[in-house]
Amino acid sequence: MAKIGVFDSGYGGLTILSEIRKVLPEYDYLYLGDNARAPYGTHSFDVIYQYTLQAVKYLFEQDCTLVILACNTASAKALRTIQQRDLPEINRQLAIQSSINRPIANRPIVNVLGVIRPTVEAVPAVTKSGHVGILATPATVSSESYVLELQKLSNQKSKSINHKSLVVTQQACTMWVPLIEAGEHNSDGAKYFVGKYLREILAKDPLIDTLVLGCTHYPLLKEKIEGWLRYHEEIERCVDGVQTNSHIQIISQGALVAESLNDYLFRHPEYREQLSQNGTCSYLTTENADRFAQSASLFLDCSIQAMHVDW
């Protein structure tokens, strides 16, 4: 029986894994962090694709039937290519390998899912003004994946009576991930950089009423983001004479991805029936295992054991 694989270039995917396990605690999970080559956001499209494909294939080899790319950079720059170019051949090879010993109904099939689409689908129900801000890494911002997905969703709903056209503004938060992975997300330095990027995005569009945390690390800064917004919402903000919204909603990914996966498994029993249900979770890293376990506690709020893997 198979596991659910969760992959990230580093630690942020642990926030996704944690929420998934709250919703679907019965399944077995295998987390892989490619910490030795993190962060992915500084690499080219081709490098990110190759690294992500390597990780996905490794998790398939470890009997993961579903792999969640719990990384916005990988979801933005590698998911579509893997789904369209690589998965058909991977599943064809699996079918050939298992054809001798297994009936057709029991032959394994694998798939890869991302975190951007489930996040995007939540936006229209949250925003009232239609003005949405995306807080993300430079790589995710440059990919414009959120902009494209929101535009696609907006076009699909354009005939709806209650449809709101969306105005999307992006902000690259260059320093947030380094601060979090250095364990400095509760420091005064983090407070400064939270304010810096929130000021910048609200200056671009003061009518934003919904902010999407487009990186799996960012939930660790959510309390600081909410605190900054509360403080500044108490003061009537006016930019260039335009009254801004009095309350800004924050969309975080973990719970959305978990509910989306739950729905996916309900709609696709061919995957659900392959999964083992022992409630276990194992952790792999391409970096030092002890270092990974220590840092992972920041994201999971509990101690874990990890294993080092070589490709």
TIBA-896214 format. One record per residue (C-alpha): residue number from 1; residue in three letters; x, y, z. Coordinates in steps of 0.02 Angstrom, whole numbers, plus 50000, padded with zeros to 5 digits. Each point is the difference from the previous one (the first is absolute). Example, Ala and Ser with C-alpha at 12.3 -4.5 7.8 and 13.67 -1.06 7.14 Angstrom:
BEGIN
+------+------+-------+-------+-------+
! zaba ! kese !     x !     y !     z !
+------+------+-------+-------+-------+
!    1 !  ALA ! 50615 ! 49775 ! 50390 !
!    2 !  SER ! 50069 ! 50172 ! 49967 !
+------+------+-------+-------+-------+
//
This chain:
BEGIN
+------+------+-------+-------+-------+
! zaba ! kese !     x !     y !     z !
+------+------+-------+-------+-------+
!    1 !  MET ! 50000 ! 50000 ! 50000 !
!    2 !  ALA ! 50058 ! 50177 ! 49962 !
!    3 !  LYS ! 50033 ! 50163 ! 50092 !
!    4 !  ILE ! 49967 ! 50183 ! 49965 !
!    5 !  GLY ! 50162 ! 50092 ! 49961 !
!    6 !  VAL ! 50023 ! 50182 ! 50047 !
!    7 !  PHE ! 50146 ! 50093 ! 49921 !
!    8 !  ASP ! 50079 ! 50170 ! 50029 !
!    9 !  SER ! 50169 ! 50073 ! 49964 !
!   10 !  GLY ! 50015 ! 50036 ! 50186 !
!   11 !  TYR ! 49893 ! 50013 ! 50155 !
!   12 !  GLY ! 49847 ! 50100 ! 49947 !
!   13 !  GLY ! 49909 ! 49846 ! 49936 !
!   14 !  LEU ! 49990 ! 49939 ! 50179 !
!   15 !  THR ! 49861 ! 50129 ! 50028 !
!   16 !  ILE ! 49902 ! 49916 ! 49859 !
!   17 !  LEU ! 50036 ! 49825 ! 50066 !
!   18 !  SER ! 49941 ! 50050 ! 50174 !
!   19 !  GLU ! 49832 ! 50061 ! 49935 !
!   20 !  ILE ! 49977 ! 49849 ! 49886 !
!   21 !  ARG ! 50028 ! 49883 ! 50147 !
!   22 !  LYS ! 49867 ! 50092 ! 50101 !
!   23 !  VAL ! 49872 ! 49967 ! 49864 !
!   24 !  LEU ! 50062 ! 49828 ! 49945 !
!   25 !  PRO ! 50091 ! 49925 ! 50150 !
!   26 !  GLU ! 49967 ! 49819 ! 49949 !
!   27 !  TYR ! 50120 ! 49995 ! 49851 !
!   28 !  ASP ! 50187 ! 49969 ! 49997 !
!   29 !  TYR ! 50112 ! 50144 ! 49948 !
!   30 !  LEU ! 50179 ! 50023 ! 49941 !
!   31 !  TYR ! 50073 ! 50176 ! 50004 !
!   32 !  LEU ! 50152 ! 50043 ! 49896 !
!   33 !  GLY ! 50095 ! 50164 ! 50018 !
!   34 !  ASP ! 50136 ! 50038 ! 49873 !
!   35 !  ASN ! 50086 ! 50112 ! 50127 !
!   36 !  ALA ! 50173 ! 49974 ! 49928 !
!   37 !  ARG ! 49949 ! 50095 ! 49842 !
!   38 !  ALA ! 49880 ! 50125 ! 50077 !
!   39 !  PRO ! 49941 ! 50130 ! 49965 !
!   40 !  TYR ! 49932 ! 49956 ! 49828 !
!   41 !  GLY ! 49944 ! 50178 ! 49967 !
!   42 !  THR ! 50174 ! 50057 ! 49947 !
!   43 !  HIS ! 50012 ! 49870 ! 49861 !
!   44 !  SER ! 49943 ! 50003 ! 49819 !
!   45 !  PHE ! 49840 ! 49918 ! 49938 !
!   46 !  ASP ! 50096 ! 49852 ! 49929 !
!   47 !  VAL ! 50096 ! 49967 ! 50160 !
!   48 !  ILE ! 49843 ! 50011 ! 50108 !
!   49 !  TYR ! 49911 ! 49880 ! 49882 !
!   50 !  GLN ! 50144 ! 49875 ! 50003 !
!   51 !  TYR ! 50017 ! 50007 ! 50190 !
!   52 !  THR ! 49813 ! 49981 ! 50026 !
!   53 !  LEU ! 49985 ! 49856 ! 49876 !
!   54 !  GLN ! 50144 ! 49911 ! 50086 !
!   55 !  ALA ! 49913 ! 50016 ! 50168 !
!   56 !  VAL ! 49832 ! 49944 ! 49930 !
!   57 !  LYS ! 50076 ! 49846 ! 49919 !
!   58 !  TYR ! 50089 ! 49959 ! 50163 !
!   59 !  LEU ! 49837 ! 50007 ! 50097 !
!   60 !  PHE ! 49915 ! 49890 ! 49871 !
!   61 !  GLU ! 50141 ! 49875 ! 50026 !
!   62 !  GLN ! 49961 ! 50005 ! 50187 !
!   63 !  ASP ! 49822 ! 49940 ! 49964 !
!   64 !  CYS ! 49914 ! 50170 ! 50002 !
!   65 !  THR ! 49850 ! 49994 ! 49886 !
!   66 !  LEU ! 49961 ! 50186 ! 50020 !
!   67 !  VAL ! 50131 ! 50136 ! 50018 !
!   68 !  ILE ! 49952 ! 50173 ! 50062 !
!   69 !  LEU ! 50118 ! 50139 ! 49946 !
!   70 !  ALA ! 49988 ! 50097 ! 50162 !
!   71 !  CYS ! 50108 ! 50136 ! 49926 !
!   72 !  ASN ! 49934 ! 50148 ! 49902 !
!   73 !  THR ! 50160 ! 50016 ! 49897 !
!   74 !  ALA ! 49992 ! 49817 ! 49946 !
!   75 !  SER ! 49812 ! 50013 ! 49970 !
!   76 !  ALA ! 50024 ! 50156 ! 49896 !
!   77 !  LYS ! 50149 ! 49946 ! 49896 !
!   78 !  ALA ! 49995 ! 49810 ! 49990 !
!   79 !  LEU ! 49826 ! 49928 ! 50035 !
!   80 !  ARG ! 49919 ! 50028 ! 49830 !
!   81 !  THR ! 50150 ! 49933 ! 49905 !
!   82 !  ILE ! 50010 ! 49845 ! 50109 !
!   83 !  GLN ! 49814 ! 49967 ! 49983 !
!   84 !  GLN ! 49999 ! 50021 ! 49812 !
!   85 !  ARG ! 50170 ! 49936 ! 49947 !
!   86 !  ASP ! 50058 ! 49874 ! 50129 !
!   87 !  LEU ! 49851 ! 49919 ! 50087 !
!   88 !  PRO ! 49930 ! 49912 ! 49846 !
!   89 !  GLU ! 50166 ! 49911 ! 49971 !
!   90 !  ILE ! 50025 ! 49962 ! 50185 !
!   91 !  ASN ! 49827 ! 49920 ! 50011 !
!   92 !  ARG ! 50031 ! 49906 ! 49837 !
!   93 !  GLN ! 50160 ! 49926 ! 50072 !
!   94 !  LEU ! 49910 ! 49954 ! 50162 !
!   95 !  ALA ! 49866 ! 49910 ! 49899 !
!   96 !  ILE ! 50133 ! 49901 ! 49905 !
!   97 !  GLN ! 50094 ! 49954 ! 50159 !
!   98 !  SER ! 49844 ! 49939 ! 50090 !
!   99 !  SER ! 49910 ! 49919 ! 49853 !
!  100 !  ILE ! 50071 ! 49828 ! 50033 !
!  101 !  ASN ! 49954 ! 49985 ! 50183 !
!  102 !  ARG ! 49846 ! 50109 ! 50022 !
!  103 !  PRO ! 49828 ! 50006 ! 49924 !
!  104 !  ILE ! 49959 ! 50163 ! 49911 !
!  105 !  ALA ! 49886 ! 50059 ! 50141 !
!  106 !  ASN ! 50143 ! 49991 ! 50127 !
!  107 !  ARG ! 50139 ! 50078 ! 49899 !
!  108 !  PRO ! 50076 ! 50155 ! 50081 !
!  109 !  ILE ! 49973 ! 50175 ! 49934 !
!  110 !  VAL ! 50085 ! 50157 ! 50063 !
!  111 !  ASN ! 49966 ! 50185 ! 49994 !
!  112 !  VAL ! 50073 ! 50167 ! 50054 !
!  113 !  LEU ! 49897 ! 50143 ! 50073 !
!  114 !  GLY ! 50048 ! 50179 ! 50044 !
!  115 !  VAL ! 49951 ! 50135 ! 50124 !
!  116 !  ILE ! 49959 ! 50148 ! 49888 !
!  117 !  ARG ! 49834 ! 49945 ! 49925 !
!  118 !  PRO ! 49916 ! 49958 ! 50168 !
!  119 !  THR ! 50055 ! 50169 ! 50066 !
!  120 !  VAL ! 49937 ! 50095 ! 49849 !
!  121 !  GLU ! 49829 ! 49916 ! 50007 !
!  122 !  ALA ! 49970 ! 50073 ! 50174 !
!  123 !  VAL ! 50029 ! 50181 ! 49948 !
!  124 !  PRO ! 49833 ! 50049 ! 49919 !
!  125 !  ALA ! 49901 ! 49951 ! 50155 !
!  126 !  VAL ! 50110 ! 50106 ! 50113 !
!  127 !  THR ! 50028 ! 50164 ! 49907 !
!  128 !  LYS ! 49862 ! 50130 ! 49999 !
!  129 !  SER ! 50089 ! 50135 ! 49901 !
!  130 !  GLY ! 50080 ! 49883 ! 49874 !
!  131 !  HIS ! 50171 ! 50074 ! 50041 !
!  132 !  VAL ! 50118 ! 49859 ! 50049 !
!  133 !  GLY ! 50182 ! 50004 ! 50055 !
!  134 !  ILE ! 50123 ! 49856 ! 49979 !
!  135 !  LEU ! 50145 ! 49991 ! 50122 !
!  136 !  ALA ! 50128 ! 49876 ! 49934 !
!  137 !  THR ! 50182 ! 49963 ! 49962 !
!  138 !  PRO ! 50084 ! 50086 ! 49852 !
!  139 !  ALA ! 49994 ! 49838 ! 49898 !
!  140 !  THR ! 49814 ! 49977 ! 50026 !
!  141 !  VAL ! 49966 ! 50183 ! 49962 !
!  142 !  SER ! 50104 ! 49994 ! 49840 !
!  143 !  SER ! 49907 ! 49844 ! 49942 !
!  144 !  GLU ! 49834 ! 50097 ! 50013 !
!  145 !  SER ! 49916 ! 49833 ! 50040 !
!  146 !  TYR ! 49879 ! 50078 ! 50122 !
!  147 !  VAL ! 49956 ! 50140 ! 49879 !
!  148 !  LEU ! 49970 ! 49876 ! 49858 !
!  149 !  GLU ! 49899 ! 49879 ! 50107 !
!  150 !  LEU ! 49893 ! 50140 ! 50071 !
!  151 !  GLN ! 49970 ! 50070 ! 49826 !
!  152 !  LYS ! 49952 ! 49826 ! 49938 !
!  153 !  LEU ! 49881 ! 49978 ! 50146 !
!  154 !  SER ! 49927 ! 50173 ! 49973 !
!  155 !  ASN ! 49969 ! 49961 ! 49816 !
!  156 !  GLN ! 49915 ! 49836 ! 50045 !
!  157 !  LYS ! 49882 ! 50091 ! 50117 !
!  158 !  SER ! 49973 ! 50153 ! 49890 !
!  159 !  LYS ! 49821 ! 49950 ! 49955 !
!  160 !  SER ! 49949 ! 49982 ! 50182 !
!  161 !  ILE ! 49880 ! 50132 ! 50071 !
!  162 !  ASN ! 50106 ! 50017 ! 50157 !
!  163 !  HIS ! 50165 ! 50005 ! 49906 !
!  164 !  LYS ! 50130 ! 50126 ! 50057 !
!  165 !  SER ! 50140 ! 50047 ! 49880 !
!  166 !  LEU ! 50165 ! 49986 ! 50092 !
!  167 !  VAL ! 50141 ! 50125 ! 50012 !
!  168 !  VAL ! 50157 ! 49905 ! 50051 !
!  169 !  THR ! 50156 ! 50082 ! 50072 !
!  170 !  GLN ! 50159 ! 49903 ! 50041 !
!  171 !  GLN ! 50137 ! 50034 ! 50126 !
!  172 !  ALA ! 50164 ! 49905 ! 50011 !
!  173 !  CYS ! 50046 ! 49979 ! 50184 !
!  174 !  THR ! 50184 ! 49963 ! 49975 !
!  175 !  MET ! 50052 ! 49994 ! 50183 !
!  176 !  TRP ! 49858 ! 49900 ! 50077 !
!  177 !  VAL ! 50061 ! 49824 ! 49962 !
!  178 !  PRO ! 50180 ! 50032 ! 50056 !
!  179 !  LEU ! 49937 ! 50075 ! 50164 !
!  180 !  ILE ! 49886 ! 49852 ! 50033 !
!  181 !  GLU ! 50129 ! 49867 ! 49960 !
!  182 !  ALA ! 50125 ! 50091 ! 50111 !
!  183 !  GLY ! 49874 ! 49991 ! 50143 !
!  184 !  GLU ! 49986 ! 50190 ! 50004 !
!  185 !  HIS ! 49815 ! 50014 ! 49956 !
!  186 !  ASN ! 49957 ! 50063 ! 50175 !
!  187 !  SER ! 50138 ! 50130 ! 50002 !
!  188 !  ASP ! 49991 ! 50189 ! 49978 !
!  189 !  GLY ! 50085 ! 49975 ! 49833 !
!  190 !  ALA ! 49854 ! 49893 ! 49942 !
!  191 !  LYS ! 49879 ! 50133 ! 50060 !
!  192 !  TYR ! 50092 ! 50130 ! 49896 !
!  193 !  PHE ! 49994 ! 49895 ! 49841 !
!  194 !  VAL ! 49817 ! 49954 ! 50025 !
!  195 !  GLY ! 49958 ! 50184 ! 50005 !
!  196 !  LYS ! 50114 ! 50039 ! 49853 !
!  197 !  TYR ! 49914 ! 49881 ! 49878 !
!  198 !  LEU ! 49823 ! 50035 ! 50062 !
!  199 !  ARG ! 50027 ! 50187 ! 49976 !
!  200 !  GLU ! 50067 ! 49970 ! 49825 !
!  201 !  ILE ! 49854 ! 49893 ! 49942 !
!  202 !  LEU ! 49868 ! 50114 ! 50076 !
!  203 !  ALA ! 50084 ! 50150 ! 49919 !
!  204 !  LYS ! 49981 ! 49912 ! 49832 !
!  205 !  ASP ! 49814 ! 49971 ! 50031 !
!  206 !  PRO ! 49920 ! 50077 ! 50156 !
!  207 !  LEU ! 49835 ! 49913 ! 49958 !
!  208 !  ILE ! 50066 ! 49826 ! 50036 !
!  209 !  ASP ! 49885 ! 49908 ! 50121 !
!  210 !  THR ! 50074 ! 49825 ! 49982 !
!  211 !  LEU ! 50182 ! 49946 ! 50020 !
!  212 !  VAL ! 50056 ! 49827 ! 49943 !
!  213 !  LEU ! 50149 ! 49925 ! 50090 !
!  214 !  GLY ! 50077 ! 49924 ! 49844 !
!  215 !  CYS ! 50141 ! 49908 ! 50086 !
!  216 !  THR ! 49988 ! 49852 ! 50119 !
!  217 !  HIS ! 50122 ! 50083 ! 50120 !
!  218 !  TYR ! 49892 ! 50153 ! 50026 !
!  219 !  PRO ! 49875 ! 49928 ! 50125 !
!  220 !  LEU ! 50139 ! 50019 ! 50130 !
!  221 !  LEU ! 49987 ! 50189 ! 49971 !
!  222 !  LYS ! 49810 ! 50005 ! 49996 !
!  223 !  GLU ! 49986 ! 50064 ! 50179 !
!  224 !  LYS ! 50120 ! 50142 ! 49963 !
!  225 !  ILE ! 49910 ! 50041 ! 49837 !
!  226 !  GLU ! 49832 ! 50005 ! 50089 !
!  227 !  GLY ! 50074 ! 50107 ! 50138 !
!  228 !  TRP ! 50071 ! 50126 ! 49877 !
!  229 !  LEU ! 49834 ! 50009 ! 49906 !
!  230 !  ARG ! 49899 ! 50022 ! 50162 !
!  231 !  TYR ! 50111 ! 50142 ! 50055 !
!  232 !  HIS ! 49988 ! 50090 ! 49835 !
!  233 !  GLU ! 49815 ! 49967 ! 49980 !
!  234 !  GLU ! 49969 ! 50091 ! 50164 !
!  235 !  ILE ! 50067 ! 50155 ! 49917 !
!  236 !  GLU ! 49891 ! 50058 ! 49856 !
!  237 !  ARG ! 50114 ! 49970 ! 49852 !
!  238 !  CYS ! 49987 ! 50112 ! 49849 !
!  239 !  VAL ! 50119 ! 49988 ! 49852 !
!  240 !  ASP ! 49995 ! 50136 ! 49867 !
!  241 !  GLY ! 49828 ! 50048 ! 50063 !
!  242 !  VAL ! 49927 ! 49826 ! 49971 !
!  243 !  GLN ! 49921 ! 49917 ! 50151 !
!  244 !  THR ! 50068 ! 49825 ! 50028 !
!  245 !  ASN ! 49902 ! 49850 ! 50060 !
!  246 !  SER ! 49977 ! 49989 ! 50187 !
!  247 !  HIS ! 50035 ! 49815 ! 50015 !
!  248 !  ILE ! 50117 ! 49885 ! 49905 !
!  249 !  GLN ! 49974 ! 49812 ! 49996 !
!  250 !  ILE ! 50150 ! 49882 ! 49995 !
!  251 !  ILE ! 49995 ! 49838 ! 49901 !
!  252 !  SER ! 50122 ! 49867 ! 50060 !
!  253 !  GLN ! 50029 ! 49842 ! 49900 !
!  254 !  GLY ! 50009 ! 49853 ! 50120 !
!  255 !  ALA ! 49816 ! 49972 ! 50040 !
!  256 !  LEU ! 49949 ! 50035 ! 49820 !
!  257 !  VAL ! 50121 ! 49871 ! 49930 !
!  258 !  ALA ! 49944 ! 49874 ! 50130 !
!  259 !  GLU ! 49816 ! 50020 ! 49957 !
!  260 !  SER ! 50041 ! 49994 ! 49814 !
!  261 !  LEU ! 50094 ! 49837 ! 50023 !
!  262 !  ASN ! 49856 ! 49928 ! 50101 !
!  263 !  ASP ! 49882 ! 50045 ! 49859 !
!  264 !  TYR ! 50119 ! 49930 ! 49869 !
!  265 !  LEU ! 50010 ! 49832 ! 50088 !
!  266 !  PHE ! 49811 ! 49995 ! 50013 !
!  267 !  ARG ! 49983 ! 50031 ! 49814 !
!  268 !  HIS ! 50142 ! 49882 ! 49952 !
!  269 !  PRO ! 49979 ! 49834 ! 50091 !
!  270 !  GLU ! 50131 ! 49923 ! 49883 !
!  271 !  TYR ! 50131 ! 50095 ! 50101 !
!  272 !  ARG ! 49916 ! 49985 ! 50170 !
!  273 !  GLU ! 49988 ! 49811 ! 49987 !
!  274 !  GLN ! 50189 ! 49985 ! 49975 !
!  275 !  LEU ! 50041 ! 50094 ! 50160 !
!  276 !  SER ! 50047 ! 49914 ! 50162 !
!  277 !  GLN ! 49918 ! 50062 ! 50160 !
!  278 !  ASN ! 50115 ! 49980 ! 50148 !
!  279 !  GLY ! 50011 ! 50183 ! 50049 !
!  280 !  THR ! 50191 ! 50007 ! 49983 !
!  281 !  CYS ! 50114 ! 50140 ! 49941 !
!  282 !  SER ! 50184 ! 49991 ! 49954 !
!  283 !  TYR ! 50120 ! 50142 ! 49959 !
!  284 !  LEU ! 50142 ! 50001 ! 49874 !
!  285 !  THR ! 50124 ! 50138 ! 49961 !
!  286 !  THR ! 50146 ! 50022 ! 49881 !
!  287 !  GLU ! 50086 ! 50101 ! 50137 !
!  288 !  ASN ! 50062 ! 49948 ! 50172 !
!  289 !  ALA ! 49860 ! 49903 ! 50084 !
!  290 !  ASP ! 50029 ! 50070 ! 50176 !
!  291 !  ARG ! 50002 ! 50178 ! 49935 !
!  292 !  PHE ! 49840 ! 49968 ! 49903 !
!  293 !  ALA ! 49913 ! 49926 ! 50152 !
!  294 !  GLN ! 50050 ! 50149 ! 50108 !
!  295 !  SER ! 49938 ! 50128 ! 49874 !
!  296 !  ALA ! 49842 ! 49901 ! 49961 !
!  297 !  SER ! 49943 ! 50025 ! 50179 !
!  298 !  LEU ! 49973 ! 50185 ! 49959 !
!  299 !  PHE ! 49870 ! 49950 ! 49871 !
!  300 !  LEU ! 49920 ! 49850 ! 50085 !
!  301 !  ASP ! 50008 ! 50053 ! 50183 !
!  302 !  CYS ! 50060 ! 49825 ! 50047 !
!  303 !  SER ! 50159 ! 49897 ! 49991 !
!  304 !  ILE ! 50027 ! 49878 ! 49857 !
!  305 !  GLN ! 50132 ! 49880 ! 49935 !
!  306 !  ALA ! 50064 ! 50017 ! 49822 !
!  307 !  MET ! 50109 ! 49900 ! 49882 !
!  308 !  HIS ! 50129 ! 50064 ! 49877 !
!  309 !  VAL ! 49982 ! 49941 ! 49821 !
!  310 !  ASP ! 50117 ! 50007 ! 49851 !
!  311 !  TRP ! 49932 ! 50010 ! 49824 !
+------+------+-------+-------+-------+
//
